Amino acid sequence: MKLHTLKWTFTTLALAGLTLPAAAADPSPWYFGAGLGQSRADIARSDIRADLLTSGFTTSRFTDDESDVGYKLFAGYQFHPYLALEAGYFDLGQFDYRATTVPAGTQSGKLEFRGVNVDLVGMLPFSERAAVFARVGVHRGKAKVAFAGTGAVGVLDPDASETDTNYKFGIGFQYTVTDNLALRLEAERYRIDDAVGNDSDLDLFSAGLVFRFGGTRILGTR
């Protein structure tokens, strides 16, 4: 469902940007877009092994999945030729691990993270159509964690969640296809509270489309 929805969003944005006239009667500073790509987490294997060891369990095998599909939807307001504010919604997906122990048992965990953000975006064009950009902002994100145990391993608190405000930043490249449509490649880092007392980082590497109504060129073009 997630991939189908994002595919429809990207197709709609691309067709709109390529078919609308390059100029409109009332140019607007507003634009919107979407991004889709790979999200990555850094699961703290050593900390999990240490916690199990403290409880009397030796970890004989550890597997994890530190990547998933992430996406974002956003709207922006260009208040300067090379500066804009962007606000959006993001979903970085799900990450999990499974530890097999001695005495015989398993412990597994799953983390999900999504939220909303506001960023300041600055563009530096180096040609008529190409530009690099950087962003810094804050996000209000919710982390949900679920734990499960089998065999000798018990779990006292199987579910936890935390909603927190933290920072994010990123860099990227933008190429303007038309006055209404641009392509973006970017990397972003989100600082999060993982709901069990630890601070960590989640990354999103995405490709996206930016669409704008009106004839004024998209942020970052000369």
Secondary structure, DSSP 8 states (H G I E B T S, - for coil): -HHHHHHHHHHHHHHHHHHS-S--SS--SEEEEEEEEEEEE---HHHHHHHHHHTT-EEEEEEEE-EEEEEEEEEEEEEETTEEEEEEEEEEEEEEEEEEEETTEEEEEEEEEEEEEEEEEEEEESSSSEEEEEEEEEEEEEEEEEEEEEET---S--EEEEEEEEEEEEEEEEEESSSSEEEEEEEEEEEEE-SSS-EEEEEEEEEEEEEE-SSS--TT--
